[in-house]
Amino acid sequence: MNDTPGRNTPGSAPSDGQDGSAIPGQSSPSETNGSAPQWSKDQPPAGQWSPPPGGPTPPPVPGRAWATPPPQRGRNGYGAPQAAKPGVIPLRPLGVGEILDASVAILRRYWRTVLAVTVSVALVTQVALVFVQRYLATEPPALHADATPAEQLEAASAYLRASFVELAPTMLVSVAASVFTSALLTVVVSRAILGRPVTLSEAWREASPRLPQLLVLSLALPLGAGVLAFVAMLPGLLLGGAGGATLAFLGGAASFLVAVWLLIRFSLASPALMLERQGIVAALKRSAKLVKGAWWRVFGITLLTQLLIMIFTMILAIPFTAIAFAMDGVGLGELSGSGFELSWTYLIVMAVGGIISSALTYPIAAGVTVLLYVDQRIRREALDLELAKAADTPTNDPAAH
């Protein structure tokens, strides 16, 4: 029986009817001109052979060293093709480092559009915060040394209520700023995944129709968490005393855990609402479906992102705090005095630092959320195939993905 072409081991006897000189698919020299084979003078060195492509690895032969090409790794293992990367991410399931790197890459590549959004939003937010800290700040209550636990709890509750009322304008401004930033940056990230440019006017044109629904969604989640915490702590607050304080603490701790679970479960609702153009309830259900079975992964990446943002913000705040104290002439020891009042110089310097910090951290947080959404759809729904088609089709709308 004749061996199939490409499976003869080097140095073995030719198969029946073959003289060993012909290359598969070509005629031998003796067949074309009737003469003996004409061998080239340049021959490979003795004992150095390469295994034929596609065939099995031959057994070791004494005196011969087989040169095996190194395997190539791909998405599915050895020899698999590499995933396409039309934009900031490869079109395959992403790792934690790839999600964070892509968020930073979006800031670098689309810095004109991104900073135009984030600097404007951070400026409005910090101005509102400056006026609140200047005119509405509440000093902590002064308690005498022999105050009872009930008195301490009542003073702390009054202080929290006053702080909430006074910070309500800033909270509303912050929520509106977050909605505006999240909407526009979601469009920017969706374009960055496909490697397409986007201007501020284009991002606004695509995001503006969804802003009212996104605002309702952004208010519903924290308000729902607040209502849950109030209901859980209400029995302890009504009971009063040390036992009531303990019960309120346990209820608050339990509601906090439930609120964290719900916030992570619905954390992908915002990009689902923006990119799939669904309603609020449908977006919440969509997020719950995508997060199901991957809650701890989404929680871990979200927590890591927030920790990195917090560390970056603290590092950036150190020099601005030092500059503010140096320009204002206030010593650190005066912060603990009961009559300390924040000056305009101090507030303005700290606001500049807040603008810079927010302008750089807003796109990171928004980018991680959208990329987590895309990653979960790639893992569950093979979205990478649709994105690959969209990347090859210039007229396709990336926001539809």
Stockholm file with secondary structure:
# STOCKHOLM 1.0

chainA/1-401         MNDTPGRNTPGSAPSDGQDGSAIPGQSSPSETNGSAPQWSKDQPPAGQWSPPPGGPTPPPVPGRAWATPPPQRGRNGYGAPQAAKPGVIPLRPLGVGEILDASVAILRRYWRTVLAVTVSVALVTQVALVFVQRYLATEPPALHADATPAEQLEAASAYLRASFVELAPTMLVSVAASVFTSALLTVVVSRAILGRPVTLSEAWREASPRLPQLLVLSLALPLGAGVLAFVAMLPGLLLGGAGGATLAFLGGAASFLVAVWLLIRFSLASPALMLERQGIVAALKRSAKLVKGAWWRVFGITLLTQLLIMIFTMILAIPFTAIAFAMDGVGLGELSGSGFELSWTYLIVMAVGGIISSALTYPIAAGVTVLLYVDQRIRREALDLELAKAADTPTNDPAAH
#=GR chainA/1-401 SS CCCCTTCCCTTSCCCTTCCSCCCTTSCCHHHHHSSCCCCCSCCCCTTEECCCTTSCCCCCCTTCEECCCCCCEETTEETCCCCCCSSSSCSSCCCHHHHHHHHHHHHHHTHHHHHHHHHHHHHHHHHHHHHHHHHTCCCCCCCCTTCCHHHHHHHHHHHHHHHHHHHHHHHHHHHHHHHHHHHHHHHHHHHHHTTCCCCHHHHHHHHGGGHHHHHHHHHHHHHHHHHHHHHHHHHHHHHCHHHHHHHHHHHHHHHHHHHHHHHHHTTTHHHHHHHSCCCHHHHHHHHHHHHTTCHHHHHHHHHHHHHHHHHHHHHHHHHHHHHHHHHHTCCGGGGGSTTCCCCHHHHHHHHHHHHHHHHHHHHHHHHHHHHHHHHHHHHHHCHHHHHHHHHTCTTSCGGGC
#=GC SS_cons         CCCCTTCCCTTSCCCTTCCSCCCTTSCCHHHHHSSCCCCCSCCCCTTEECCCTTSCCCCCCTTCEECCCCCCEETTEETCCCCCCSSSSCSSCCCHHHHHHHHHHHHHHTHHHHHHHHHHHHHHHHHHHHHHHHHTCCCCCCCCTTCCHHHHHHHHHHHHHHHHHHHHHHHHHHHHHHHHHHHHHHHHHHHHHTTCCCCHHHHHHHHGGGHHHHHHHHHHHHHHHHHHHHHHHHHHHHHCHHHHHHHHHHHHHHHHHHHHHHHHHTTTHHHHHHHSCCCHHHHHHHHHHHHTTCHHHHHHHHHHHHHHHHHHHHHHHHHHHHHHHHHHTCCGGGGGSTTCCCCHHHHHHHHHHHHHHHHHHHHHHHHHHHHHHHHHHHHHHCHHHHHHHHHTCTTSCGGGC
//
